[in-house]
């Protein structure tokens, strides 16, 4: 039985029909692990899943129905489900897995403003995401200091104005596209008013998990600025790239943005030559360039996702034999204090 027709009478099922507004899609997202399993016709071992992850204040389950519909019912090993299903083993201690594996705190120069690399800085504009990926390296970030009002960003904007070495600004979070188009336009306008900033980069999962977020207003917002616009989406598996997602990516590209994809190498999700090749091929067929393949950041609770670097080397070596050079993402790790991402292969 299809997920889309399993409960045709309820609000969640109806939201799958013909697409709904992206804000409504976020409201309709599943937050209860038991409900997620029910919809996927799963009855897993009670000790496998952390069913407390629907408790407010935790890094809980959050899965849009648009993402759910790409999962295969009855399969605990589904590569999309594995990315979002909270497991009890997240609470098992692992010595080198810590709260802040990339040392964001040390890079903070103003609330929400991180400066790690020469020439570019990152603005954390929100703590809200449209999906909770269990491997997220920023799941413990102090988002309480991040506010949505433009005046709350004023100290960061003033810092950017003073530092003329910065030519590129990254909007991140959380997910910056959870801000509305009007708020984004306002913030981007402030950044564009800083003469030495030339490029805008938006790191987002929203076009993947809720593709209707790519509105005409968003395209106009990005195309009307003097800043060169880069949108870095995040797909880990070809199964995530359905027709609606690829259409959203095409819309961004045709609107003038450069669209790149970054992935994380995850055990049980994309740790095979076949999975990585299929992902890259699907991306380049639709003019999206594979950008980075990240070695897992060792955030607490994610040890079960880690693929050894030696295995990552082998995988990249094998996909390089099958794909043109521009289709092979750079395999990298973030090492705190280094001047850039560290290439691993």
C-alpha positions in Angstrom: 0.0 0.0 0.0 1.4 3.4 -0.9 2.3 5.9 1.8 0.4 8.5 -0.2 -2.9 6.5 -0.1 -2.5 4.8 3.3 -4.5 7.5 5.1 -6.3 9.5 2.4 -8.6 11.2 4.9 -6.0 12.9 7.2 -4.3 16.2 6.7 -0.8 14.7 6.3 -1.9 12.5 3.4 -3.7 15.3 1.7 -0.6 17.5 1.8 0.9 15.1 -0.8 -1.6 15.9 -3.4 -0.4 18.5 -6.0 2.0 20.0 -3.5 1.2 22.5 -0.7 2.8 25.7 0.4 6.2 25.1 1.9 5.2 26.6 5.2 2.2 24.3 5.4 4.5 21.4 4.5 6.7 22.2 7.5 3.6 22.3 9.7 2.6 18.9 8.4 6.0 17.2 9.0 6.1 14.1 11.2 7.6 14.5 14.6 6.8 11.2 16.3 9.0 8.1 15.6 6.1 5.8 16.1 4.0 7.7 13.5 6.9 7.5 11.1 7.2 3.8 11.5 3.4 3.3 11.2 3.4 5.2 7.9 6.2 3.1 6.6 4.6 -0.1 7.7 7.4 -0.9 10.1 7.3 -2.7 13.4 10.9 -2.6 14.5 12.4 -4.0 17.7 11.4 -1.7 20.5 15.0 -1.4 21.6 16.2 -0.1 18.2 14.4 3.2 18.0 14.6 6.1 20.5 10.9 6.8 20.8 11.5 9.8 23.2 12.7 11.9 20.2 9.3 13.5 20.0 9.9 15.3 23.3 10.3 19.1 22.9 13.7 20.5 23.6 15.6 17.5 22.2 17.0 17.1 18.7 13.8 15.3 17.8 12.4 13.7 14.7 11.3 16.1 12.0 10.5 14.6 8.6 8.5 16.4 5.9 5.9 14.3 4.1 7.5 15.2 0.8 10.7 13.4 1.9 8.7 10.5 3.4 7.1 9.7 0.1 10.5 8.8 -1.4 11.1 6.2 1.3 10.3 2.5 0.6 7.7 1.0 2.9 8.7 -2.0 5.0 12.5 -1.3 4.7 14.4 -0.3 7.8 17.5 -0.1 5.6 16.0 2.5 3.3 18.8 5.1 2.7 16.5 8.0 3.3 14.9 6.6 6.5 18.4 5.9 7.9 19.2 9.6 7.7 16.3 10.7 9.9 15.2 7.8 12.1 16.5 8.3 15.7 18.1 5.2 17.1 18.6 4.2 20.7 22.4 3.7 20.0 22.7 7.5 19.6 23.0 7.6 23.4 25.9 5.2 23.5 29.2 7.0 24.4 32.0 7.2 21.8 35.2 8.9 23.0 36.1 11.0 20.0 32.5 12.0 19.2 31.8 15.4 20.9 29.2 18.2 21.0 31.1 20.6 18.7 33.3 18.6 16.4 34.2 21.4 14.1 34.8 24.0 16.9 32.2 26.5 15.8 32.5 28.2 19.1 36.2 29.2 18.6 35.3 30.7 15.2 32.6 32.9 16.5 33.4 36.6 16.1 29.9 37.9 16.7 26.7 36.1 17.7 25.8 34.0 14.7 28.9 35.1 12.7 31.7 32.5 12.2 35.0 33.3 10.5 37.1 30.2 9.8 38.6 30.7 6.4 40.2 33.6 4.6 38.0 35.7 2.4 34.7 34.2 3.6 32.5 34.1 6.6 29.4 32.2 7.7 26.2 33.7 9.1 24.0 31.4 11.1 20.6 33.0 10.4 18.3 30.5 12.1 18.2 27.3 14.1 15.2 25.9 12.2 15.6 23.1 9.7 13.1 21.4 7.4 14.4 18.0 8.3 16.5 16.7 11.2 19.4 14.7 9.8 20.7 12.4 12.6 24.3 13.1 11.6 24.0 16.9 11.8 27.2 18.4 13.1 25.4 21.5 14.3 22.7 19.8 16.3 24.1 21.2 19.6 24.7 24.7 18.4 23.5 27.5 20.8 20.7 28.6 18.5 19.1 30.6 21.4 21.5 33.4 20.5 20.3 33.5 16.9 17.3 35.8 16.3 15.3 36.4 13.1 15.0 40.2 13.2 17.4 42.2 11.0 18.5 44.3 14.0 19.6 41.2 15.7 22.1 40.7 12.9 23.4 44.3 13.1 26.6 43.5 15.1 27.4 40.7 12.6 26.8 43.1 9.6 28.9 45.8 11.2 31.7 43.3 11.7 31.5 42.2 8.0 31.6 45.9 7.0 34.8 46.4 9.0 36.6 43.3 7.6 37.4 44.2 4.0 39.1 40.8 3.6 35.8 39.1 3.3 34.4 38.8 -0.2 32.0 35.9 0.2 29.3 35.3 2.8 27.6 32.0 3.5 24.1 31.8 4.9 23.6 28.7 7.0 21.9 27.5 10.1 19.7 25.6 10.7 18.5 26.1 7.1 18.5 29.7 5.8 15.6 29.0 3.5 13.3 28.5 6.4 13.3 32.3 6.5 10.6 33.8 4.3 11.4 35.4 1.0 10.8 39.0 2.4 13.1 38.4 5.3 15.8 36.9 3.0 15.5 39.8 0.6 16.0 42.2 3.5 19.1 40.4 4.8 20.6 39.9 1.3 20.0 43.6 0.6 22.1 44.5 3.7 24.9 42.2 2.6 24.8 43.5 -1.0 25.3 47.1 0.4 28.7 46.0 1.7 30.9 46.9 -1.2 33.7 44.3 -0.7 31.2 41.3 -0.5 31.0 39.9 -4.0 29.4 36.4 -3.6 26.5 35.0 -1.7 26.4 31.3 -0.8 23.3 29.6 0.6 23.7 26.1 2.2 20.3 24.5 2.2 18.5 21.1 2.4 15.1 22.6 1.7 15.1 22.2 -2.1 15.7 18.5 -1.4 13.2 17.8 1.4 10.5 20.4 0.5 11.1 21.4 -3.2 8.2 23.7 -3.3 10.3 26.1 -1.2 11.9 27.2 -4.5 9.3 29.9 -5.2 9.2 32.5 -8.0 9.8 35.1 -5.2 13.0 33.3 -4.1 14.3 33.1 -7.6 13.6 36.8 -8.1 15.3 37.6 -4.7 18.5 35.8 -5.7 18.6 37.1 -9.3 18.0 40.7 -8.4 21.0 41.1 -6.2 24.4 42.3 -7.5 26.0 39.4 -5.6 26.9 36.2 -7.5 24.6 33.6 -6.1 25.7 30.1 -5.2 23.1 27.6 -3.8 24.7 24.5 -2.2 22.0 21.8 -1.8 22.5 18.6 0.2 21.5 15.2 -1.2 23.3 12.0 0.0 21.5 9.5 -2.3 20.0 9.4 -5.8 16.7 8.3 -4.3 16.3 11.8 -2.8 16.3 13.4 -6.3 12.7 12.9 -7.6 11.1 14.9 -10.3 10.0 17.8 -8.0 13.5 18.2 -6.5 15.2 18.2 -9.9 12.6 20.7 -11.2 13.4 23.0 -8.2 17.2 22.7 -9.0 16.6 23.5 -12.6 14.5 26.5 -11.6 17.4 27.8 -9.4 19.9 27.3 -12.3 17.7 28.9 -14.9 17.2 31.8 -12.5 20.9 32.5 -12.5 22.3 30.7 -9.5 25.1 28.3 -9.6 23.9 25.1 -7.9 26.3 22.6 -6.2 25.6 19.5 -4.2 27.4 18.4 -1.1 27.0 15.0 0.6 28.2 13.3 3.7 29.7 9.8 3.5 27.3 7.7 5.6 27.4 4.0 6.5 24.3 2.3 5.3 23.3 5.3 3.1 25.8 5.9 0.4 28.9 3.9 1.3 29.1 2.0 -2.0 30.4 2.8 -5.4 27.0 2.2 -7.0 25.3 4.7 -4.7 27.9 7.4 -5.2 28.0 7.0 -9.0 24.2 7.0 -9.3 24.0 10.2 -7.2 26.7 12.0 -9.3 25.2 10.9 -12.6 21.7 12.1 -11.6 23.1 15.4 -10.5 25.2 16.2 -13.6 22.3 15.1 -15.9 20.5 18.1 -14.4 23.4 20.6 -14.4 24.1 20.3 -10.6 27.8 19.9 -9.9 28.9 17.5 -7.2 31.0 19.6 -4.8 32.0 17.9 -1.6 31.8 14.4 -0.2 32.4 15.1 3.5 33.9 12.6 5.9 31.5 12.5 8.9 32.0 15.2 11.5 32.3 13.4 14.7 29.3 14.8 16.6 28.1 12.9 19.6 25.6 10.2 18.8 26.7 9.5 15.2 29.4 6.8 15.5 27.2 4.3 13.7 27.3 6.5 10.6 31.1 6.6 10.3 32.9 5.1 7.3 36.6 4.6 7.8 38.8 7.0 5.8 40.6 4.1 4.1 37.2 2.9 2.8 36.4 6.4 1.7 39.6 6.6 -0.3 38.8 3.3 -2.0 35.3 4.5 -2.9 36.5 7.7 -4.4 39.2 5.9 -6.3 36.6 3.6 -7.8 34.1 6.3 -8.7 36.9 8.3 -10.4 37.3 5.4 -12.8 33.7 5.6 -13.8 32.9 9.3 -13.9 34.3 12.4 -15.7 36.5 14.5 -13.4 33.8 17.2 -12.9 31.4 14.6 -11.6 33.7 13.4 -8.8 33.1 15.4 -5.6 36.1 16.3 -3.5 36.4 14.0 -0.5 37.2 16.2 2.4 37.2 16.5 6.2 36.9 19.6 8.3 39.7 19.9 10.8 39.3 22.7 13.4 41.9 25.4 13.0 42.9 24.5 9.5 42.7 27.2 6.8 40.4 25.2 4.6 38.7 21.9 4.2 41.3 19.1 4.2 41.3 17.0 1.0 41.4 13.3 1.8 41.6 11.9 -1.8 
